[in-house]
C-alpha cells in the first residue's frame, strides 16, 4: 500500500517541478532578451 501511495504523491510533484522549470526557463529567456535589448541601446 505504501508503494502505490508514494507513487501517487510523487506524480503531482513531478508535474509541479516541470511547471516550475518551464516558468524559470521563460523567466530566464525574458531576462536574457531584456539584457540583450539594454546592451544594444
CHARMM-style PDB file with segment names, atoms N, HN, CA, C and O in Angstrom:
ATOM      1  N   UNK     1       0.832  -1.212   0.000  1.00  0.00      PROA
ATOM      2  CA  UNK     1       0.000   0.000   0.000  1.00  0.00      PROA
ATOM      3  C   UNK     1       0.865   1.260   0.000  1.00  0.00      PROA
ATOM      4  O   UNK     1       0.547   2.231  -0.687  1.00  0.00      PROA
ATOM      5  N   UNK     2       1.948   1.248   0.761  1.00  0.00      PROA
ATOM      6  HN  UNK     2       2.207   0.460   1.319  1.00  0.00      PROA
ATOM      7  CA  UNK     2       2.762   2.459   0.848  1.00  0.00      PROA
ATOM      8  C   UNK     2       3.408   2.781  -0.500  1.00  0.00      PROA
ATOM      9  O   UNK     2       3.562   3.951  -0.850  1.00  0.00      PROA
ATOM     10  N   UNK     3       3.786   1.745  -1.257  1.00  0.00      PROA
ATOM     11  HN  UNK     3       3.661   0.795  -0.972  1.00  0.00      PROA
ATOM     12  CA  UNK     3       4.438   1.979  -2.542  1.00  0.00      PROA
ATOM     13  C   UNK     3       3.506   2.719  -3.496  1.00  0.00      PROA
ATOM     14  O   UNK     3       3.891   3.725  -4.091  1.00  0.00      PROA
ATOM     15  N   UNK     4       2.268   2.215  -3.643  1.00  0.00      PROA
ATOM     16  HN  UNK     4       1.955   1.397  -3.160  1.00  0.00      PROA
ATOM     17  CA  UNK     4       1.327   2.846  -4.565  1.00  0.00      PROA
ATOM     18  C   UNK     4       0.991   4.261  -4.100  1.00  0.00      PROA
ATOM     19  O   UNK     4       0.799   5.160  -4.919  1.00  0.00      PROA
ATOM     20  N   UNK     5       0.922   4.456  -2.775  1.00  0.00      PROA
ATOM     21  HN  UNK     5       1.078   3.725  -2.109  1.00  0.00      PROA
ATOM     22  CA  UNK     5       0.612   5.787  -2.237  1.00  0.00      PROA
ATOM     23  C   UNK     5       1.749   6.757  -2.559  1.00  0.00      PROA
ATOM     24  O   UNK     5       1.503   7.901  -2.940  1.00  0.00      PROA
ATOM     25  N   UNK     6       2.985   6.303  -2.406  1.00  0.00      PROA
ATOM     26  HN  UNK     6       3.185   5.374  -2.096  1.00  0.00      PROA
ATOM     27  CA  UNK     6       4.132   7.167  -2.684  1.00  0.00      PROA
ATOM     28  C   UNK     6       4.163   7.571  -4.153  1.00  0.00      PROA
ATOM     29  O   UNK     6       4.498   8.708  -4.485  1.00  0.00      PROA
ATOM     30  N   UNK     7       3.809   6.628  -5.034  1.00  0.00      PROA
ATOM     31  HN  UNK     7       3.536   5.704  -4.764  1.00  0.00      PROA
ATOM     32  CA  UNK     7       3.800   6.926  -6.468  1.00  0.00      PROA
ATOM     33  C   UNK     7       2.756   8.005  -6.763  1.00  0.00      PROA
ATOM     34  O   UNK     7       3.008   8.933  -7.532  1.00  0.00      PROA
ATOM     35  N   UNK     8       1.577   7.869  -6.140  1.00  0.00      PROA
ATOM     36  HN  UNK     8       1.372   7.116  -5.516  1.00  0.00      PROA
ATOM     37  CA  UNK     8       0.521   8.860  -6.369  1.00  0.00      PROA
ATOM     38  C   UNK     8       0.952  10.241  -5.895  1.00  0.00      PROA
ATOM     39  O   UNK     8       0.612  11.249  -6.515  1.00  0.00      PROA
ATOM     40  N   UNK     9       1.694  10.287  -4.807  1.00  0.00      PROA
ATOM     41  HN  UNK     9       1.971   9.468  -4.304  1.00  0.00      PROA
ATOM     42  CA  UNK     9       2.148  11.569  -4.258  1.00  0.00      PROA
ATOM     43  C   UNK     9       3.241  12.177  -5.139  1.00  0.00      PROA
ATOM     44  O   UNK     9       3.306  13.395  -5.303  1.00  0.00      PROA
ATOM     45  N   UNK    10       4.101  11.323  -5.707  1.00  0.00      PROA
ATOM     46  HN  UNK    10       4.049  10.333  -5.575  1.00  0.00      PROA
ATOM     47  CA  UNK    10       5.236  11.827  -6.476  1.00  0.00      PROA
ATOM     48  C   UNK    10       4.804  12.391  -7.828  1.00  0.00      PROA
ATOM     49  O   UNK    10       5.486  13.255  -8.378  1.00  0.00      PROA
ATOM     50  N   UNK    11       3.685  11.919  -8.371  1.00  0.00      PROA
ATOM     51  HN  UNK    11       3.130  11.217  -7.925  1.00  0.00      PROA
ATOM     52  CA  UNK    11       3.242  12.404  -9.686  1.00  0.00      PROA
ATOM     53  C   UNK    11       2.988  13.914  -9.690  1.00  0.00      PROA
ATOM     54  O   UNK    11       3.541  14.616 -10.538  1.00  0.00      PROA
ATOM     55  N   UNK    12       2.168  14.437  -8.767  1.00  0.00      PROA
ATOM     56  HN  UNK    12       1.719  13.867  -8.079  1.00  0.00      PROA
ATOM     57  CA  UNK    12       1.953  15.887  -8.753  1.00  0.00      PROA
ATOM     58  C   UNK    12       3.249  16.664  -8.555  1.00  0.00      PROA
ATOM     59  O   UNK    12       3.426  17.741  -9.125  1.00  0.00      PROA
ATOM     60  N   UNK    13       4.160  16.113  -7.741  1.00  0.00      PROA
ATOM     61  HN  UNK    13       4.016  15.238  -7.278  1.00  0.00      PROA
ATOM     62  CA  UNK    13       5.444  16.789  -7.523  1.00  0.00      PROA
ATOM     63  C   UNK    13       6.197  16.912  -8.841  1.00  0.00      PROA
ATOM     64  O   UNK    13       6.762  17.965  -9.137  1.00  0.00      PROA
ATOM     65  N   UNK    14       6.209  15.836  -9.638  1.00  0.00      PROA
ATOM     66  HN  UNK    14       5.750  14.980  -9.397  1.00  0.00      PROA
ATOM     67  CA  UNK    14       6.907  15.871 -10.920  1.00  0.00      PROA
ATOM     68  C   UNK    14       6.277  16.902 -11.845  1.00  0.00      PROA
ATOM     69  O   UNK    14       6.981  17.646 -12.528  1.00  0.00      PROA
ATOM     70  N   UNK    15       4.945  16.943 -11.864  1.00  0.00      PROA
ATOM     71  HN  UNK    15       4.374  16.338 -11.309  1.00  0.00      PROA
ATOM     72  CA  UNK    15       4.247  17.914 -12.705  1.00  0.00      PROA
ATOM     73  C   UNK    15       4.570  19.326 -12.229  1.00  0.00      PROA
ATOM     74  O   UNK    15       4.835  20.219 -13.033  1.00  0.00      PROA
ATOM     75  N   UNK    16       4.545  19.516 -10.904  1.00  0.00      PROA
ATOM     76  HN  UNK    16       4.330  18.790 -10.250  1.00  0.00      PROA
ATOM     77  CA  UNK    16       4.854  20.831 -10.344  1.00  0.00      PROA
ATOM     78  C   UNK    16       6.280  21.229 -10.693  1.00  0.00      PROA
ATOM     79  O   UNK    16       6.538  22.384 -11.031  1.00  0.00      PROA
ATOM     80  N   UNK    17       7.211  20.277 -10.612  1.00  0.00      PROA
ATOM     81  HN  UNK    17       7.002  19.339 -10.337  1.00  0.00      PROA
ATOM     82  CA  UNK    17       8.608  20.557 -10.931  1.00  0.00      PROA
ATOM     83  C   UNK    17       8.742  20.975 -12.393  1.00  0.00      PROA
ATOM     84  O   UNK    17       9.500  21.891 -12.714  1.00  0.00      PROA
ATOM     85  N   UNK    18       7.997  20.295 -13.289  1.00  0.00      PROA
ATOM     86  HN  UNK    18       7.382  19.552 -13.028  1.00  0.00      PROA
ATOM     87  CA  UNK    18       8.039  20.659 -14.708  1.00  0.00      PROA
ATOM     88  C   UNK    18       7.500  22.068 -14.907  1.00  0.00      PROA
ATOM     89  O   UNK    18       8.063  22.854 -15.670  1.00  0.00      PROA
ATOM     90  N   UNK    19       6.390  22.389 -14.208  1.00  0.00      PROA
ATOM     91  HN  UNK    19       5.933  21.751 -13.588  1.00  0.00      PROA
ATOM     92  CA  UNK    19       5.810  23.732 -14.311  1.00  0.00      PROA
ATOM     93  C   UNK    19       6.803  24.777 -13.827  1.00  0.00      PROA
ATOM     94  O   UNK    19       6.964  25.825 -14.452  1.00  0.00      PROA
ATOM     95  N   UNK    20       7.472  24.491 -12.707  1.00  0.00      PROA
ATOM     96  HN  UNK    20       7.341  23.640 -12.199  1.00  0.00      PROA
ATOM     97  CA  UNK    20       8.455  25.431 -12.157  1.00  0.00      PROA
ATOM     98  C   UNK    20       9.611  25.601 -13.140  1.00  0.00      PROA
ATOM     99  O   UNK    20      10.069  26.720 -13.371  1.00  0.00      PROA
ATOM    100  N   UNK    21      10.085  24.494 -13.722  1.00  0.00      PROA
ATOM    101  HN  UNK    21       9.713  23.585 -13.534  1.00  0.00      PROA
ATOM    102  CA  UNK    21      11.186  24.566 -14.680  1.00  0.00      PROA
ATOM    103  C   UNK    21      10.788  25.394 -15.893  1.00  0.00      PROA
ATOM    104  O   UNK    21      11.569  26.217 -16.370  1.00  0.00      PROA
ATOM    105  N   UNK    22       9.557  25.176 -16.401  1.00  0.00      PROA
ATOM    106  HN  UNK    22       8.923  24.507 -16.013  1.00  0.00      PROA
ATOM    107  CA  UNK    22       9.079  25.955 -17.537  1.00  0.00      PROA
ATOM    108  C   UNK    22       9.018  27.431 -17.176  1.00  0.00      PROA
ATOM    109  O   UNK    22       9.429  28.287 -17.960  1.00  0.00      PROA
ATOM    110  N   UNK    23       8.505  27.727 -15.987  1.00  0.00      PROA
ATOM    111  HN  UNK    23       8.171  27.033 -15.350  1.00  0.00      PROA
ATOM    112  CA  UNK    23       8.418  29.115 -15.535  1.00  0.00      PROA
ATOM    113  C   UNK    23       9.797  29.747 -15.441  1.00  0.00      PROA
ATOM    114  O   UNK    23       9.992  30.891 -15.852  1.00  0.00      PROA
ATOM    115  N   UNK    24      10.754  29.001 -14.899  1.00  0.00      PROA
ATOM    116  HN  UNK    24      10.596  28.072 -14.565  1.00  0.00      PROA
ATOM    117  CA  UNK    24      12.116  29.516 -14.771  1.00  0.00      PROA
ATOM    118  C   UNK    24      12.726  29.753 -16.146  1.00  0.00      PROA
ATOM    119  O   UNK    24      13.376  30.774 -16.368  1.00  0.00      PROA
ATOM    120  N   UNK    25      12.520  28.815 -17.073  1.00  0.00      PROA
ATOM    121  HN  UNK    25      11.992  27.985 -16.892  1.00  0.00      PROA
ATOM    122  CA  UNK    25      13.058  28.969 -18.423  1.00  0.00      PROA
ATOM    123  C   UNK    25      12.483  30.207 -19.091  1.00  0.00      PROA
ATOM    124  O   UNK    25      13.214  30.984 -19.705  1.00  0.00      PROA
ATOM    125  N   UNK    26      11.152  30.393 -18.972  1.00  0.00      PROA
ATOM    126  HN  UNK    26      10.558  29.761 -18.473  1.00  0.00      PROA
ATOM    127  CA  UNK    26      10.515  31.570 -19.561  1.00  0.00      PROA
ATOM    128  C   UNK    26      11.051  32.842 -18.928  1.00  0.00      PROA
ATOM    129  O   UNK    26      11.308  33.827 -19.620  1.00  0.00      PROA
ATOM    130  N   UNK    27      11.222  32.820 -17.602  1.00  0.00      PROA
ATOM    131  HN  UNK    27      11.013  32.020 -17.040  1.00  0.00      PROA
ATOM    132  CA  UNK    27      11.744  33.987 -16.882  1.00  0.00      PROA
ATOM    133  C   UNK    27      13.157  34.311 -17.354  1.00  0.00      PROA
ATOM    134  O   UNK    27      13.479  35.468 -17.624  1.00  0.00      PROA
ATOM    135  N   UNK    28      14.006  33.274 -17.452  1.00  0.00      PROA
ATOM    136  HN  UNK    28      13.744  32.334 -17.232  1.00  0.00      PROA
ATOM    137  CA  UNK    28      15.389  33.487 -17.875  1.00  0.00      PROA
ATOM    138  C   UNK    28      15.439  33.985 -19.313  1.00  0.00      PROA
ATOM    139  O   UNK    28      16.260  34.840 -19.645  1.00  0.00      PROA
ATOM    140  N   UNK    29      14.562  33.454 -20.174  1.00  0.00      PROA
ATOM    141  HN  UNK    29      13.895  32.759 -19.904  1.00  0.00      PROA
ATOM    142  CA  UNK    29      14.512  33.918 -21.556  1.00  0.00      PROA
ATOM    143  C   UNK    29      14.126  35.384 -21.607  1.00  0.00      PROA
ATOM    144  O   UNK    29      14.732  36.163 -22.342  1.00  0.00      PROA
ATOM    145  N   UNK    30      13.116  35.767 -20.824  1.00  0.00      PROA
ATOM    146  HN  UNK    30      12.623  35.134 -20.227  1.00  0.00      PROA
ATOM    147  CA  UNK    30      12.660  37.156 -20.800  1.00  0.00      PROA
ATOM    148  C   UNK    30      13.768  38.068 -20.293  1.00  0.00      PROA
ATOM    149  O   UNK    30      14.026  39.123 -20.873  1.00  0.00      PROA
ATOM    150  N   UNK    31      14.417  37.663 -19.214  1.00  0.00      PROA
ATOM    151  HN  UNK    31      14.207  36.807 -18.742  1.00  0.00      PROA
ATOM    152  CA  UNK    31      15.514  38.462 -18.654  1.00  0.00      PROA
ATOM    153  C   UNK    31      16.658  38.556 -19.661  1.00  0.00      PROA
ATOM    154  O   UNK    31      17.261  39.615 -19.835  1.00  0.00      PROA
ATOM    155  N   UNK    32      16.949  37.435 -20.321  1.00  0.00      PROA
ATOM    156  HN  UNK    32      16.459  36.575 -20.179  1.00  0.00      PROA
ATOM    157  CA  UNK    32      18.020  37.413 -21.313  1.00  0.00      PROA
ATOM    158  C   UNK    32      17.733  38.367 -22.459  1.00  0.00      PROA
ATOM    159  O   UNK    32      18.614  39.114 -22.885  1.00  0.00      PROA
ATOM    160  N   UNK    33      16.493  38.344 -22.963  1.00  0.00      PROA
ATOM    161  HN  UNK    33      15.778  37.737 -22.616  1.00  0.00      PROA
ATOM    162  CA  UNK    33      16.103  39.248 -24.042  1.00  0.00      PROA
ATOM    163  C   UNK    33      16.192  40.693 -23.577  1.00  0.00      PROA
ATOM    164  O   UNK    33      16.674  41.557 -24.309  1.00  0.00      PROA
ATOM    165  N   UNK    34      15.725  40.956 -22.354  1.00  0.00      PROA
ATOM    166  HN  UNK    34      15.334  40.253 -21.760  1.00  0.00      PROA
ATOM    167  CA  UNK    34      15.788  42.308 -21.798  1.00  0.00      PROA
ATOM    168  C   UNK    34      17.226  42.784 -21.694  1.00  0.00      PROA
ATOM    169  O   UNK    34      17.531  43.933 -22.011  1.00  0.00      PROA
ATOM    170  N   UNK    35      18.113  41.896 -21.247  1.00  0.00      PROA
ATOM    171  HN  UNK    35      17.865  40.962 -20.989  1.00  0.00      PROA
ATOM    172  CA  UNK    35      19.525  42.250 -21.110  1.00  0.00      PROA
ATOM    173  C   UNK    35      20.124  42.559 -22.474  1.00  0.00      PROA
ATOM    174  O   UNK    35      20.892  43.510 -22.619  1.00  0.00      PROA
ATOM    175  N   UNK    36      19.773  41.758 -23.472  1.00  0.00      PROA
ATOM    176  HN  UNK    36      19.148  40.985 -23.354  1.00  0.00      PROA
ATOM    177  CA  UNK    36      20.282  41.978 -24.832  1.00  0.00      PROA
ATOM    178  C   UNK    36      19.774  43.312 -25.368  1.00  0.00      PROA
ATOM    179  O   UNK    36      20.530  44.071 -25.976  1.00  0.00      PROA
ATOM    180  N   UNK    37      18.486  43.597 -25.140  1.00  0.00      PROA
ATOM    181  HN  UNK    37      17.872  42.981 -24.647  1.00  0.00      PROA
ATOM    182  CA  UNK    37      17.918  44.860 -25.613  1.00  0.00      PROA
ATOM    183  C   UNK    37      18.624  46.044 -24.973  1.00  0.00      PROA
ATOM    184  O   UNK    37      18.935  47.023 -25.651  1.00  0.00      PROA
ATOM    185  N   UNK    38      18.881  45.963 -23.661  1.00  0.00      PROA
ATOM    186  HN  UNK    38      18.628  45.168 -23.110  1.00  0.00      PROA
ATOM    187  CA  UNK    38      19.572  47.048 -22.956  1.00  0.00      PROA
ATOM    188  C   UNK    38      20.991  47.198 -23.503  1.00  0.00      PROA
ATOM    189  O   UNK    38      21.485  48.315 -23.658  1.00  0.00      PROA
ATOM    190  N   UNK    39      21.643  46.075 -23.795  1.00  0.00      PROA
ATOM    191  HN  UNK    39      21.242  45.167 -23.670  1.00  0.00      PROA
ATOM    192  CA  UNK    39      23.021  46.105 -24.281  1.00  0.00      PROA
ATOM    193  C   UNK    39      23.096  46.806 -25.638  1.00  0.00      PROA
ATOM    194  O   UNK    39      24.089  47.465 -25.944  1.00  0.00      PROA
ATOM    195  N   UNK    40      22.046  46.663 -26.450  1.00  0.00      PROA
ATOM    196  HN  UNK    40      21.239  46.127 -26.202  1.00  0.00      PROA
ATOM    197  CA  UNK    40      22.060  47.256 -27.788  1.00  0.00      PROA
ATOM    198  C   UNK    40      21.582  48.702 -27.796  1.00  0.00      PROA
ATOM    199  O   UNK    40      21.740  49.397 -28.799  1.00  0.00      PROA
ATOM    200  N   UNK    41      20.995  49.167 -26.687  1.00  0.00      PROA
ATOM    201  HN  UNK    41      20.866  48.602 -25.872  1.00  0.00      PROA
ATOM    202  CA  UNK    41      20.506  50.551 -26.656  1.00  0.00      PROA
ATOM    203  C   UNK    41      21.665  51.535 -26.607  1.00  0.00      PROA
ATOM    204  OT1 UNK    41      21.447  52.746 -26.576  1.00  0.00      PROA
TER     205      UNK     41
END
